[in-house]
Amino acid sequence: MRYLTWLLTLVLLVSCAQTGTKPAGFGFDALGDGIYVHHGAHLDIDVGYQGDICNISFVVGSKGVAVIDTGGSYKVGKQVRDAIRRVTSLPVLYVINTHVHPDHVFGNAAFTDDKPQYVGHEKLANAMLNRKEQYDKLNARLLGEDAKGSETIVPTISVKDGMELDLGDRKLTLKAYPIAHTHTDMAVTDSKTQMLFTGDLLFIERTPVLEGDIKGLIAVIDTLKSQNAKQVVPGHGPVTKDGTTAFNNEQRYLKLLLADVRAAIKSGKSMEQTMETAAISEKDKWVLFDVANRRNVNTIYPQLEWE
């Protein structure tokens, strides 16, 4: 009987991977070969935020599952876990967080009963703990009742440079980067499909957001472009088979923003004045441009004043 149950599970898993079956309920797109992606909504974190704005992925191997980012609340994380269970009963071996931001990490608590290894950048644990009080208050304010159960779950495995995780018939290659979008960024590549999961090192459609270093992010994008991945899953926005164009679009915006802010500082414009003019020609190319671009200027203007 146990053998029959195992066999039926295996048949279901293979069938889902080959046919691209989409798990019912919480929406995941099946990309084939055991990869599933949920697309978060393009909502600003201060307006209409419900904990579900980033992309969330899971990869199924012969030994188990790896989850890449978990959403902004325990509620969202539980929906992710339930979707995984509709696809496979294999264990969740790894929960990977691509960086520190709360929309990517607060679903971690939904997986504690699975006893996975939590994996992140070597600086992620400290960053999560240092921001715990701030992020707890933010989630409570923005999500209300939906924030219940959300906890800060730090990595049990830290990635300094790179690492491989074995899922059985496939390996995930993790690469940690110096300061870019944040100081905790990590990307993931699947060996079986050569699919690249960038976290927020790449935005598609939605205006890129900066917390770390704009020059560092521009440099990291060059590195990611050189991989020539067959498909790219950004932190926000649709999956693409044309990663080069997506990376070039983001770099175009970032380079223009960098040049405009430098020019504004040189000419004596204030930060507030610069917010109104920097990279303005990109306005119609991105969702949530007005609010995100102003925040980006607020981040990089003080840094560039000291160049």
N, C-alpha and C positions, 0 to 999 in steps of 0.2 A: 504494500500500500504506500509506504514511504517513497519507494522508487517511482511508483506511478505519479505521485504528487510532484516529485522532482522533475519527471519527464514532461508533465503537462506545463509546469512553470517554464521549463527550457523552451518548449515549443512556442508558448506565448511570447517569450522574450525575443526569440528569433523572428517570429512573425511580425512583431511590432517594429523591430529594427529594419526588416526588409521591406515592409509595406508602408512604413511611415505612419502607423496608426497614431492618432492624436489622442492623448488621455482626455477622458471626459472631465467636465467640471472646470476648475481653474485652468485658464487657457495656456497650453503649451503647443508650439508647433514642432512636429516631428520632422527633423531634417534628414532622417535615414541614418543607418549605421549606428543606431543607439544613441543619437544626440537629440536632445529636446531643449527648446528655448521658449521662455515666456517673455513677452515684451511689455514692459511697464508703460504707463501712460505719460504723455508729455505734459505734466502738471508741475507748476512751480511749488517748491517746498513750503512757501508761505501762503499759497492760495490753492485750495482744493486738494492738498496733500492727503493721501490715505495710506501711505506706507508702501505703495506699489507703483514706483516710477522708474525703476531700473530694470535692465534685463537680467533674468535668472536662468541658469542652464543646469542641466544634469546630463552626465555621460554614463552609459551603462556598459560595463565590461563583463567578461565571463565570471569574474570573482565578486564583483560588486559595483557600487555606484559612487561617483564623485559629484557633488553639488558645487556649482560655481556661483557664489553670492546667494543670499537667502531672503532678500527683501528687507523692508523697513519695520517689521513688527513680528511678534510671535504669531499673530493671526495669519499674516502672509506666509511665514515659514511653514506653518501647519498645512496651509493649502498646497504649498510646494511638496511637502512630504506625502500628503494624500495623493497627489498626482503621480508621484513616483511609485507609490504602492499600487496604483491602477495599472502600471506598466510592468513592474517586476517585484518579486519578493526578495530579491538579492539584497544583501546588507548595504547600508550606506557606510562606505569605508572612510570617505573624506568629505569634509566641508571646507571649501576653499573660499577665502575672502580676498577679493582683488585689491581692496584698500579700506581705509578707515571710515568712510562716510556712512551715516546711519541708515540711509536707504538701501545699503548693500549688506549690512551685518546684523540687524536686529532680529532677523528670522532664525538666527543660529540656535536659539533656545529650543526651537521645535524639534531639533534632532538629538537632544541629549540622551534620550532613551536608546538611541541606536549606538551610542558610545563610539562615534566616529573619531578620527583624528581631525582636529581643526587646524587648518594650514594657512599661514599668512607670512607676509614680509617680516624680516627680523625686527623691524621697528613698530610693527602693528600692535603688539600686546601693550606696550607702553602708551602708544597713542590712544588706544581704546580706553585704557584705565584713566589716563589723564583727562579724557573728555567725558567720562562716564556721567558725572553729575550734570554737565551741560546737556548731553544728549538725552539723558533720562527726562530732564525738564522739557526739552524740546519735543520729545515724543508725546509726553503727557499733555502738553499744550495743544499740539497739532492733531493728535489722534484720539484723545479722550479715552473712552472705554476700550478702544481697539489697541491701546498701548499696553494693556494688561498682559502679563506673562513675558513681555520682552525683557531680555537680560543681556548684559555684556558678557559674551563668551569669548575669551581670548584664545589665540592659537596654542595648540599643544605641540605643533611642529613649526619652527621658524625657518624661513628661507633667506639666507644671506645673499647668495648670488643666483644659484640655480639648483633644481632638484627634479628627479623623476618619481612619479607615483605610478605603481603598477596596478592596473585594474584587471589583469589576466591576459586577455588577447590584445590589449592596447596599453600604452603608457601615456601619461600626461607629463609634458615638460613644463616646469614652472621657471619663470625668469623674474627675478626681483630687480627693480630699477632704482637709480638714484632719484633725487627729488625731481618731480615732474608735475603731474596733476596734483599729487600730494607727495609726502615723503614716505609713503607706504605702498607704492604701486607695484602690482605684479600682473604679468600676463601668463596665459596658459595655452599650450599647443597640444592638440590630440594627434598622436602618432598614426592612428589608423586612417584619418581623413584629412590630415594637415589643416584642420580648422583651428583658427586662432581666436581666443577669447581675450579681449583687450582690457576688460574693465573700463574705467573712465579715461584711459589713455586715448580712447577714440569715441567721439560723439558723431552720430549721423542724424541729420535733420535738426536735432535740438542743439542750441548754442553751446559750444564747449565751455566748461567751467574750470576756473583756475583757483587753486589754493596754494600750490607749491611755487614752482619757478617756470616762467614762460619759456625762457631759453632752454631749460632742461627738457621741457615737454617737446619743444620743436626738435631737439636732438634725438629724443627717444622715438619720436615718430619716424625719423629716418631709419633707425634700427628696425622698427617693426615693418616698415615698407620693404626692407631688404629680405624679409622672410618669404615674400611672394606666396602667402598663404592662399589655399584654394577657396576658402570662405573665411569671412571675418564676422565675429559676433561682437558688436560694440557694447559699451556700457549702457548706452541709450540709443534707441533707433533700430532700424531694420537690419537684419543680416544681409551681407553683401558678398557677391562673388568678385566684385571689382574693388578690392581693398585699396589698390593704388589710388584710384580716384577719391575714395573716401578719406584716405590719409592726406592726399594733396589738398582737398577742400578744407580740412581742419588746419593744415599748415598755412594755407593762404590767409585764413582769418587771423591766426595767431601772429603771423609775420606782419600783417597790416596793423594789427592792434599794437604790437611792439613798436613799430616804426612811428605810428601816430602818437603814442604816449611819449616816446622819446622826444619827438618834435614839439609836442605841447609843453613839456618841461623846459626844453631849450628856449622856447619863445616866452616863457613866463606865465603860461596859462595855469589856472588853479585846477585841482583835481575835479571839482564840480564842473568847471567849463569843459574839461577833457572828457568827462562822462557823456557830454552831449554831442561830441564830434568824433571821438576815436572810433575807427573801423566802421563808420556809419554806412559806407557803401555795401557792407555785408548784411545790412538790416533785413532785407527781403529774402535772404538766403537761408535763414535760420528761424526756428521756432523759439519763442520766449527771448528774443534778442534784447529787447529794451532792458529787462530786469537783469539778465545774465551778463550782458556786456557792461553795464554800470558796475556790477559787482567785480567783474574782472579788472576794470580800471581801478577800482578801490583797492584791489589786491596788489597790482603791479606798480601803480604810480609811486607809492612810497619806496618800493624796492629800487626802482630805476632812478629815483632822485639821488641815490648814493653811488651810481655807476662811476 
